[in-house]
Amino acid sequence: MALAFDEYGRPFIILKEQEQKTRLRGLDAQKANISAGKAVARILRTSLGPKGMDKMLQSPDGDVTITNDGATILEQMDVDNQIAKLMVELSRSQDYEIGDGTTGVVVMAGSLLEQAEKLLERGIHPIRIAEGYEMASRIAFEHLENVAHKFEFDATNMEPLIQTCMTTLSSKLVNRCKRSLAEIAVKAVLAVADLERKDVNLDLIKVEGKVGGKLEDTELIYGIVVDKDMSHPQMPKQIEDAKIAILTCPFEPPKPKTKHKVDIDTVEKFQTLRRQEQQYFDDMVQKCKDVGATLVICQWGFDDEANHLLMHRNLPAVRWVGGVELELIAIATGGRIVPRFQELTPEKLGRAGLVREKAFGTTKDRMIYIEHCANSRAVTIFIRGGNKMMIEETKRSLHDALCVARNLIRNNSIVYGGGSSEISCSIAVEAAADKYPGVEQYAIRAFADALDAIPMALAENSGLQPIETLSAVKSQQIKENNHCCGIDCNDIGTNDMREQNVFETLIGKQQQILLATQVVKMILKIDDVISSSDY
């Protein structure tokens, strides 16, 4: 590329090899965009449902991830195409807002794009298709409100929450332990939930993992687990009725801010300096003892002399505890984080019924358990597993289950899963299409056909005949006027999702339809792909 001027001094740009440059416009651009979106959806389609396949992803560093979580797959894929990046953003939005349904939303968007391509070939303008899709999404949104069920739950009756979390976990690698993991997720959410305000702060739930043991050993701890051990091996391993000093100041003498140099030329001077240092350590430890602390948790390290002194004064200590963990410990124990020893008072100490150090297997790995806290509104889910990959996948699966439980506390409406809500919406949208006289009715019918992609993918991934199974379930829904009929993925023998206890959150399903429609409308309205390097 070069800048030149004509005889009147007006600038113009000369492009090298201009005849070889191609630029997509109009229908060609729209078809290319649709192909890119469909390609991403095809990758995730086989991962949908309880019998969906897993993907193995290898990072440039050689790290391997095995998962069927849509958001994780797209997050770790190296995507160059801008339209494909929109699909990645779509999945991420669903993950941030709802936490579940990240695969389904991309499959639905891919199906909407596929139907839009057929309408474009028939000569329908993309704007009319986008408007038709918008109308259809509103019909589907309202229909979901009508078919949704509300269920009541409380701290004593958790079964409805557990059943819904089990539906989420049934499509994950960890589905053999879905009952126990769902119970752990629900108990954790209820422990930190404010049921009056219908609010849940998931930051209070810490998810920790340690390689070893089996998945069934995963447990919920009403307190905090810290991946540290006591700073000295001879310190007590169990402290009852602990009073905890939470410090962000180091156990060491103060360092001058300016550059300094100390000349020590005699033994007496060295001993004076050593005594002074020891006095600093003595004062620090004594301040902790004076306020009644029986355990010190410090954000920074301390040297061997301070460690030795703490052990001799019978004051157990844990060092190098991270800032986030320190905050959680403060919340759980009702303590205050103290930045200076001078500010330490008995009121700022945290309280816990039991602090213990637990060893694992033969690896000499140890962790600190802080239990029976003054404020149990901070909990830890401690995951065990055969390898690091399994623990990471369990963390992702539990994140989805925690989000579903949180969503149900915010809005306790559910729809039935197994593709039943999509089939029901498809029938409702198809019926409503006749009320629209314009070209939009073609787009509304196409939207109804696109909704069938989810149940069809579920049937396909479960090894069933997709078209035959979908037709049978759809006719059953119309004949019996029963919107709970879905795909029998687990081959239980009934299509009624009520009997199978397969639930999904209403807000999650509505969000899927709205997000997929928004992204497809955006893609349809792009009719020119211009690269900044072209000019």
Secondary structure, 3 states (H helix, E strand, C coil): CEEEECCCCCEEEECCCHHHCCCCEHHHHHHHHHHHHHHHHHHHHCCCCCCCCCEEEECCCCCEEEECCHHHHHHHCCCCCHHHHHHHHHHHHHHHHCCCCHHHHHHHHHHHHHHHHHHHHCCCCHHHHHHHHHHHHHHHHHHHHHHCEECCCCCCCCHHHHHHHHHHHCCCCCHHHHHHHHHHHHHHHHHHEECCCCEECHHHEEEEEEEECCHHHCEEECEEEECCCCCCCCCCCEEEEEEEEEECCCECCCCCCCCCCCCCCCHHHHHHHHHHHHHHHHHHHHHHHHCCCCEEEECCCECHHHHHHHHHCCCCEECCCCHHHHHHHHHHHCCCEECCHHHCCHHHCEEEEEEEEEEECCCCEEEEEEEEECCCCCEEEEEEECCHHHHHHHHHHHHHHHHHHHHHHHCCEEEECCCHHHHHHHHHHHHHHCCCCCCHHHHHHHHHHHHCHHHHHHHHHCCCCHHHHHHHHHHHHHHHCCCCECCCCCCCCCCEHHHHCCEEEHHHHHHHHHHHHHHHHHHHCCCECCCHHHC
